């Protein structure tokens, strides 16, 4: 090769743009316009692909579930169903509803699981302090949340109306407790719940950081308050793929996984204490645009998300403190991230 040709090659190399690595996959979740993202991770095929914390947060932190607790509660209900101790289609085992002539006696466990009990409830009121959930959790009911929830009258026939209700999930936690122990001692009740969750869910799944909140009667706040580390929320998400622990042991029975994913008769976008990436009714948008219809999620107030795509064996967790007006934007970003991961997987990346 002649010298002028070599000089041309060197000049071209000097002016070429350097190759840029693609941005880490979780970076879009930390954009300022999406609120205060504190932690996020991505799992594919059982492998941790990416994990990121905002400054000040680390593996040492436990993050509050808010309503993601509902899905944990549903899994514990499913363990008792698998044992034959509860029946989804039988009247809910609430003695207070079994009095002659009480129409609440028609409420089944499935009605409670799918937010279709018909119990009178206002999740978010105007003003905010008028919300039943806020009153029970923080004002009038912390000593006996389940009692306050159970005492509500019907406002619709069971199975005819979908209405999101955190107090319904407290009733489910109370059913778990009453099934485990007849004791009225709050400490005994709370310990029975902890022991069962550890033996049937947390221990097999390798979840070590889980911490429960209980009311004064020893009922777990099953609609709102569980704490776990970021990676343990990821481990919980992995269970929702196939019900199996990392060891391969079955934790959630296949029939109960189907139950979690089956759309409620009263709402197409809701399963058994889980959210489904489907329109609630024709013409409605989905929660995660771009993600498959099979996607399911545990969702919590202020932007807590454990999002699972079972057929892709993909789990995405986002935890933080996001204003209501920013949550939809965050869900759209998560939908795009999932769509991108699926495209990369299809192309062998």
N, C-alpha and C positions, 0 to 999 in steps of 0.2 A: 504494500500500500504506500502510495506516495505521501510525502510530508504534508502537502496542503489538505489532503483528505483526512489525515489524522487531526489536523488543527480544527477542521470543521466538526469532527466528531466530539472533540473536547469542548468546543463552543456550544454545541447542541446540549451536551450533558450539563454544562454550567447553567444554561437558561431553563432547563426542564423543571417543572414544578415537582416538589417532593411529594411522594405518595402519603396520603393522610389515612390514618387508621379510622375505622368507623367509630362514632361516639358510643360509649358504653350504653347498653340497651335501656337502662333505667333512668338515664339522665332526663328525659322529657318529663318524668313524674316530679322532678324537683324544680320545675319552672316556677317562678314567683307567682304567676297568674293562677296557679293551681292550689294556692294556699300553702299551708305549713306541712309539707311532707317531711316526716321524721325518719322513716325507715322503709325500705322496699327490698324485695328479693324476687328472683326468678329461678324456677326449677324446671328442668326438662329431662324426661326419662330418668327421674330419680337423682339427677346431678344438679348441684347448685351452679347455675350459670353466672349469676351476678347477684351482688348484695351491696347495698349502699345505705349509709346513715347520714343524716344531717349533723352538723357540728353539735356536740354536746350529747349525742346518743351513741349507744354501742351495744354489744352483746350482753352487757350487764343490765340493760333495761328490760322491764316488763311493760307491755303496752296494753292499755285497756281495750276490751272488746267492743264496748257498747253493744249494739244489737247482733254482732257476730256471735254473741253468747247463745242466741236462739238456736243456731245450727248445732252447737255443742250439746245443748239440752236435747235436741231431737235425736242425736246419736245415742245419748244415754237412754232415752225412751226406747229406742230400737233395740238396745241390749236386753231390756226387760221383755220386749215383744219376742225376741229370739229365744228367751228362756221360757216362754209360754206364760209369763206372769201378767202380761198386759195384752189386750186385743184391740187393734185400731178401730174395729167396727162395733165394738161393744159400748154401751153407755159408759161415759167417763166415770172412774171410781171415786166420785166425790159424794160423800154421804149427805152433805148439805143439800144436794139436788135430788135426793131420793124420796123426799116426802110426797105423799099422795097428792096428785094434782099439780105438782111443780113442773112446768113445761121444760125447765132446764134439764130434767131427767133424760130428755131426748138427745142431749149433746153427747157425741161420741168423741173418743180420743182423736180420730181422724179430723173431726170438725175443729178441734183445738189446734192440731198440728198445721192445718191449712188456713188458719185465721178465719174460719167460717162458723164459729160457735153461735153467732147471733147475740152475744152478750153486749149490753150497752157499754159503750166505751168512746172516749175522745182522746186519741193519741196526742194530737197537737191542737190546743185550744187557743182562743182569742179572748183575753190576753193569755200569754204563755202559761201563767200560773193556773189557768183554768184546765190545763191538760191533766187528765186522770193519771197518766204515768208520772208526771212530775209531782203531783200531790202525793201519790203513794210512795214513790221512791224517796222524796226529800222533805215532805211536810207532814202529812197526817198518818202515813202508813208504814214507816220503817220498822216498827215493832212487829207488824203482822201483815206483810204485803199480800200473802196468799189469801188470808181471810177477807181483806178488802176486795180483792179481785173476784173471789168466789161469790161474794154477796151481791154482785151486780145482777140486775134483772135482764131479761131478754128484751131486745129491741127489734129482733127479726127472728123468724123460725130458723132453727139450726140447719145449716147446710144451704141456705139461700142467699147469703150476703157475705162478701169478702170485706173485711175491715182489719187493717193492720193494728195489732194490739200487743204491746209489751206485757201487759198484765196477763194475757192469755198464756204467754210463755212462763210466767211465774206460776200459773196454775199447773202447767206441765212439770215444772221442777218440784212442785208440791206433790204431784202424783208419784213421781219417782221416789220422793222421800217416804211417803206413806206406804208405798209398796215395799220399801226396804226395811222399815221399822214401824212398830206401833207406838213407840215412845213419844211422849210430848216434851221431853227434856230437850231444849234447844241444842245443847252440846252433843247429846247422843244423836239427834237428828242430823246435825251438820257433819258429824264424824262418819255416820253411815254413808252419807252422800259422797264425802271425800274418798272414803275407802273404796266405794263402788267405782267411782270415776277413775281412780288410780289403777284398780285391778283390771277393769274392762276396757279402758280407753287410753289414759295417759301412759301407763306403764308399758303396754304392748307397743304403742306408737313411738316410744322413746322421748315423750314430752316430759321434761323435768322441771319446767319453770311455772307450771300452771298454779294459779292462786284464785280461790273463790271468795266472793263476798256473800254473806248470809244476813237475813234480817233477824230481828230479835227473837223470832220463833224458831230459828234454825232452818229456814227455807232458803235455798240458794237463789240468788237474784238471777234466775235463769234466762231472763230476757235482756239483760243489760250489762252485767259486771263479772267478767272473768279477765284475768291478767295472764299474759304469756310473753315470752321473748319473741323477737322477730322470727328466728329459725323455728321455734316451736309452732308459731302460726303456720309456717310453711309445712311443717310435719303434719299438722292437722289437715291442711289442704291436700297433701299427698294421699291421706286416707280416703278423701272424697273421689279419688280417681278409680280405685278398684277395691277399696275397703281393707287393703292389706298393709301391715306394718313393714318396715324395711327388711325384717327377717323373713317375710313371706307369710307370716301367721295372719289368719283372718281376724280382723277386728270388727268390721261392719259386714253383716251378712249380705250377700248379693240381693236378696229380696228387699232388705231395708234400704240399700242404695237405690234400688228402683223406686221405693217409696219417696225418698228424698227428692228424686228427680221427676216424679210424676206431677204434671200440672194439676193444680186444684180444680175442682169442678166449677168453682166460682171465680177463678182468675188464672189465665193462661201463663202468667209470668211468675207464678209462685208454686213451690212444691210443699214439702213438709218442713217448714221453718228454714227454707232455702229459697234463694231467688234464681229464676231461670231466665236465660237470655232470649226470651220470646216476647212478642207483644201481649199485653194483657188482654187486648181484644183487637179486632181487625182495624188496621190503620194506625195503631199506636206504635211509637218508636220502641226499639229494644234498649236495654240498659247499656250494652257494650257493642256499639255499631262496629262491624267488621269481624267480630268474633263469631264462632259457629253457634248455631241454635242450641247445641248440646251443652254449651257453657253454663255452669252453675256457680253460685257464689254465696258466701256469707258476707253480709253487709252490715256496717255499723255507722252510727251517728258520727258526723264530723269527718267522714271520708275514710272509714276503715273498710278494707276490701281484702278478702281471700277469694281469688277468682281461679276456677279450675276448668280446664278443657280436657275431659277424660280421654278421648281418643288420641290426643296429641301428648298425653301424659305431661301436661304443662300446668304449673301453678304459678300465679303471680300474686304477691302480697304487697299491699300499700297501706301504711299506717301513718296517721298524722292528726292535724287539727285544722279542718277545712270548713270554711263558711258554707252554708247551704247553697248559696248562689254559685259556688265554685265546684260543687260536687259533680254536676253533670259534665262539666268540661273535663274533669279528671277521669270520669268514666269513658268519655270519648277517646282520650289519650290512651287509656288502658286497652280499649278496643283496637286502636291502631297498632299498639305494641304487640298485642296477641296476633293480629293479622300478619304483621311483619315477621314474627317468629315462625308462623306456619308457612309463610312463603320461603323463608330461609331453610326450613326443614325440608320442604318439597324439592328445593334445589340442591340439597345435600350440604348446606352450610352449617 
